[in-house]
Amino acid sequence: MKHNLVLITALLWVTANVHGQKTIKEANSSSSNPENAQVYEPIPPVVVPGETFSSPPSDAIILFNGKNLDEWVSEKDQSPAKWTVANGAATVDKSSGDIETKRKFTSYQLHIEWKIPADITGSGQARGNSGVFLSGRYEIQVLDNYNNENKTYVNGMAGSIYRESIPLCNPEKKPGEWNVYDIAYTDPQFNDDGSLKTPARVTIFFNGVLVQNNVAIEGGTSTDTRHVYVKHGPAPLRLQAHGDKSAPISFRNIWIRE
Ligand code: MG
């Protein structure tokens, strides 16, 4: 409870202080990276997170409470989600692919916990890769980058807006322990002709530590092309079943406040 109050206070502070300030993204926009290429420095400093977890507040929509995936479907064919549910967690089933919520959302606060398996193998982007796709298309990366030991491009590490924004620091816990994302997301607005009116924005607390501060998202996540916006309305939340060969990651305690 105390943690929730601290988090809410922090979110309110961030919301109240963004006006009149340059955002991280805007501050960084002078360093040109027009093709969203892989970037290797500056390497975010390691921060050791505190020992707290977050229960859903009274107005939250519970998307996964550890018992079943009734709120989720397979992204590719909308059939019931087939990821493995056991011991209060949902674990990626790579053969069945990404899952997404049945519900569609616009702007929200999201709480989601994830764990890299203790026996994780692989390197770079092939080490515990998954992702949280806001509006089903803007990826917040999930990856094993504990203690900055798994080298990869820093705008593709855990806590990044994938291939866009480097996290301010790296508070990731070691494989086998649970990590928490608390995300404040504002969905993008579009003009009638489909052009972008205002970009999506995201603030992320990673294990209670601010890693993205009201950053403007550049467009839909893509690995090989410029991120662009394509007009959309309310959309599901999507979780990634990445095709790497490392052991699958798990999720638990997922809730959202519209
Ligand atoms: Mg990913």
Residues whose N, C-alpha, C, O or C-beta is under 5 A from the ligand:
A	BS01	MG	N129 S130 G131 Q141 V142 Q240
